[in-house]
Amino acid sequence: MSMENVTTVLSGDEAGSLQEAEASGGWLWLRAFADNKLAVAGLVVVVVLTLFSFLGPLFYHTDQIHTRIGMETLAPGQGHPLGTDDVGYDQLGRLMVGGQTTLEVAFGAAAVAVIVGVAWGAVAGYLGGFADALMMRVVDALLAIPALLLLLYLATVFQPNVVMLIVVVGLTAWLVPARLVRAEALTLRTREYVLAARTMGVRTPTLIGRHIVTNSIGTILVNATFQVADAILVVAALSFLGLGISPPATNWGAMLSNGLNYTYSGYWWLTYPPGVAIVLTVVAFNLIGDGLRDAFGLDARRR
């Protein structure tokens, strides 16, 4: 229970004591997360890969627009630490550019999924009754549609680009956070501070945002990390099927798909770097999600 909620039903010394407890309790989840070595390692990996993708090109300059005839599939060596690909692009620079697209789509799609899902689930859970039943039947109907098939259809109808991928992936991933937040809202709406706020005439949008969503923040953050990992895999799958962003733009999935064409030619540097980057990033976000889940669980038990 947050301090802002409690003060609607308590005052004086009781509220002051709860404020002190809330101030100390608010750091419990952070301490628990920091004690989780795997979660911290995952966070370090994500930070390193993000810096590698977005700051790396500032220090390692390569031409990622014009192809270099005669420089195709050069082995790693001087001037090209990871060699070159089948059209002459420097593979290390390509990995940085591909990481930018992959992470932009992953973070953007996760943000869309969380925002839409949280809004839908919070409203449904708080309103209850017929509105809740109707809204959740919509969710159930959409869950019955295989997400990959829907993504394949949308990717063939619209020209793939970063914004389109963010919207499409995000709007097919909001169903899970909607169900999670709806479950939280069903329990939170019966709490004393919510009933007190409703009695005092607090408007429904304010009440949902301040009391329902705020007190579901643990569930939201944990799910958001898994949404990022899932989005990376979805983008990689679409690119692997040839429905990713058109060249010269690229992402790790497209690089992996292209590299597999040369698997039996011995050009390992076309396959392993993007594959390792995808695996490391997905595992790192999953570790962060597990760490946040355990941390918020510890926080709830201690409070």
Secondary structure, DSSP 8 states (H G I E B T S, - for coil): --HHHHTTT--HHHHHHHHHHHHHHTTHHHHHHHH-HHHHHHHHHHHHHHHHHHTHHHHS---SSS--TT-TT--SBTTBTT-B-TTS-BHHHHHHHHHHHHHHHHHHHHHHHHHHHHHHHHHHHHH-HHHHHHHHHHHHHHHTS-HHHHHHHHHHHS---HHHHHHHHHHTTTHHHHHHHHHHHHHHTTSHHHHHHHHTT--HHHHIIIIIIGGGHHHHHHHHHHHHHHHHHHHHHHHHTT-S--TT---HHHHHHHHHTTGGGT-GGGTHHHHHHHHHHHHHHHHHHHHHHHHHHHHHHH-
